[in-house]
Amino acid sequence: MSSSMFRLFRLGALAASLILYGLHEMAGAQAKPGWQQEWEKTVEAAKKEGQVTVYIAGYDAVLPEFEKAYPEIKLVAVAARGSQLAQRLATERRAEKYLVDVLSAGGGSMTRIVYGGKMLDPIKPALILPEVTDPTLWYQQKHHYADKGEEYMFNYVGSATYGSVSYNTDLVDPKGFKSYWDLLDPKWKGKIIARDIRTPGPGSGNARFFFYHPELGAPFIRKLFGEMNVTLFRDYRQGPDWLAVGKYAICFSCDVDVLQNQGLPVRSFGAGVFKEGGATLQQFGSLALLNQAPHPNAAKVFINWLLSRQGQIALQKRLANGESPADSMRIDIPKDDVPLLVRRREGVNYLDATKPEWSSTRPVLKVMNEALKAAGKQ
């Protein structure tokens, strides 16, 4: 074989090798499902962006787990109450500052200020991982949203609640209660306190539960605030302290876990007590994607991680011993870390108090204010 022919042969062999290599790479790419290709591209783009900015209420304890999973993406987080974060976003937007990628908070402030202010992009297109997009892996075999169009605010927590009613164990025998109406027995008149839900904070979700429950409704709210001589409090610590020292016997929307762990005589009514059942609340667990996000790919990575099995297991575990334990809407993960009081239970009828059409507390507050005025307490 001449040298020229040998060179042609080598060039031909090299070309054939390159073609075969290209076909192999194409075949490998085609072998990966579409979601995986999209996910890998998104992660690589997120690493190039290098940062994700998250505003989060209540559940910031889970954030270090994301940093472990994606150390190449710097996490910048602001943790505060949902109402504070919403107001901060509104102020930033008025100044044409687009600093935030993701918001996780309660549905109330998010609905009124952030969603109402058209600050969000639909979150559905950002959901990539099959374990996130598959509705059968979530409570009631579906995704839950806090907005009517089911596009923008993804509810990832559905904790059980039984009205968030607590009692002093020295003054109250829980065996004497079969219905929520038993809480309004005349013998408890003047011995009940309740957090004033006319100010932002805990309690509005449970108030909506009472208001929209077909066996309770406006008559329950009206009697509670109009006939039971209820004392209202706004300081989060004051109500539980009053209950613990026996100044009052029953409290609506007192957080008594810390005091109970300290051995003080306070408990909360749980599953199986009231025949009307309970409710599911998203607490701080509503997730949204900000429009004009500065790090759109990193935002998608954070959203998918938080909603994944890994993220939701970490959420439940991290919050288990805190003031706001949560039961994830995922049903394909262990629930051992979720305290019994907030864990959804088989056989209990739960009213979904997170329905978008029930997001406003205005109807509840109208009845409450009318009752307080009639009682001369407004």
GINORRA-V61242 format. One record per residue. N is the residue number from 1. NEAR is the number of other ideal C-beta (glycine too) atoms within 8 Angstrom. Layout:
N;NEAR
N;NEAR
//
This chain:
1;4
2;5
3;5
4;6
5;8
6;9
7;8
8;8
9;9
10;8
11;8
12;8
13;8
14;8
15;8
16;8
17;8
18;8
19;8
20;8
21;8
22;8
23;8
24;8
25;8
26;8
27;8
28;8
29;8
30;6
31;5
32;9
33;5
34;6
35;10
36;8
37;10
38;9
39;11
40;9
41;8
42;12
43;11
44;8
45;9
46;15
47;10
48;7
49;12
50;9
51;10
52;16
53;13
54;15
55;15
56;15
57;14
58;10
59;13
60;9
61;8
62;13
63;11
64;7
65;11
66;13
67;9
68;6
69;8
70;11
71;6
72;5
73;14
74;6
75;11
76;8
77;10
78;10
79;6
80;9
81;8
82;15
83;10
84;8
85;16
86;14
87;9
88;11
89;16
90;12
91;8
92;11
93;11
94;6
95;6
96;5
97;6
98;10
99;6
100;13
101;14
102;16
103;14
104;14
105;15
106;12
107;13
108;12
109;14
110;17
111;15
112;9
113;13
114;15
115;15
116;7
117;9
118;6
119;10
120;13
121;10
122;9
123;15
124;6
125;6
126;12
127;12
128;11
129;11
130;6
131;9
132;10
133;9
134;8
135;8
136;5
137;8
138;13
139;11
140;5
141;6
142;7
143;7
144;14
145;12
146;16
147;11
148;5
149;6
150;6
151;8
152;13
153;15
154;13
155;15
156;14
157;14
158;16
159;15
160;16
161;14
162;14
163;13
164;12
165;12
166;13
167;15
168;13
169;8
170;5
171;8
172;9
173;4
174;9
175;4
176;6
177;10
178;6
179;8
180;12
181;7
182;9
183;11
184;11
185;6
186;4
187;4
188;12
189;9
190;6
191;8
192;17
193;14
194;16
195;14
196;8
197;14
198;6
199;6
200;7
201;10
202;9
203;12
204;11
205;14
206;15
207;13
208;12
209;15
210;15
211;14
212;10
213;12
214;5
215;5
216;11
217;11
218;7
219;7
220;14
221;15
222;12
223;11
224;16
225;13
226;11
227;10
228;12
229;9
230;11
231;8
232;9
233;11
234;8
235;6
236;9
237;6
238;9
239;15
240;16
241;9
242;12
243;20
244;12
245;6
246;10
247;5
248;12
249;11
250;15
251;16
252;15
253;12
254;13
255;9
256;14
257;7
258;9
259;12
260;10
261;6
262;6
263;4
264;7
265;8
266;15
267;10
268;11
269;12
270;8
271;10
272;5
273;9
274;12
275;5
276;9
277;9
278;14
279;16
280;15
281;13
282;17
283;11
284;15
285;14
286;15
287;15
288;15
289;15
290;15
291;8
292;5
293;13
294;9
295;13
296;9
297;12
298;14
299;15
300;12
301;14
302;15
303;14
304;14
305;12
306;14
307;14
308;11
309;9
310;9
311;13
312;14
313;12
314;10
315;15
316;16
317;8
318;10
319;13
320;10
321;4
322;8
323;5
324;9
325;13
326;15
327;14
328;13
329;12
330;12
331;7
332;6
333;10
334;5
335;8
336;4
337;8
338;13
339;7
340;8
341;10
342;11
343;11
344;10
345;9
346;3
347;3
348;11
349;6
350;10
351;11
352;9
353;14
354;15
355;7
356;10
357;5
358;9
359;10
360;6
361;10
362;6
363;8
364;14
365;10
366;8
367;12
368;13
369;10
370;10
371;15
372;11
373;9
374;7
375;10
376;5
377;9
378;5
//
